[in-house]
Amino acid sequence: MPNNASIQKVLRDVLDLCELQWQLLSVDAQAAKRKLTAAAIFSTIAVALAGSALTVLLIGFGFLLDELTDLSTGGALLTLAITTFVIVGVLAWIAAKAVQAATGAMAETKSELSENVRWLKATMISPSTSARNQMRRESFRSGLEPSRHYTPDRVSPLTER
């Protein structure tokens, strides 16, 4: 039953591989969670800043700018609105970069999973030529090896002498 032993070894390897893949996914998911938390914080700050800046700050500084410069009230409010949107744009860009970093954290897991699936496919299609199984030749006997089954004939090196 060498074929059964081969299948058992492959299944054991597949289960070990699944366990390692799950552990890698868990670690990467924790890293992605931390990075997404930072992205959520920056996004929340950007939204809160944009909301408050559009109301209180723009109106207050617009009137102040109107009093301190030769700008009209409309010109002062417009200048402050543009400046505020530049700040909001910078914060949104930082948040977008944090989201990209979080999705990049899963790249290793995806790469490992792809490699493991390719190995499993190669092993299942042609187990004797699989790179891993070439290291374990005892699992795959060739037709040239003598059979080790019980025979009723007396076979002994002493009877040939």
Secondary structure by P-SEA (a helix, b strand, c coil): caaaaaaaaaaaaaaaaaaaaaaaaaaaaaaaaaaaaaaaaaaaaaaaaaaaaaccaaaaaaaaaaaaccccaaaaaaaaaaaaaaaaaaaaaaaaaaaaaaaacaaaaaaaaaaaaaaaaaaaacccccccccccccccccccccccccccccccccccc
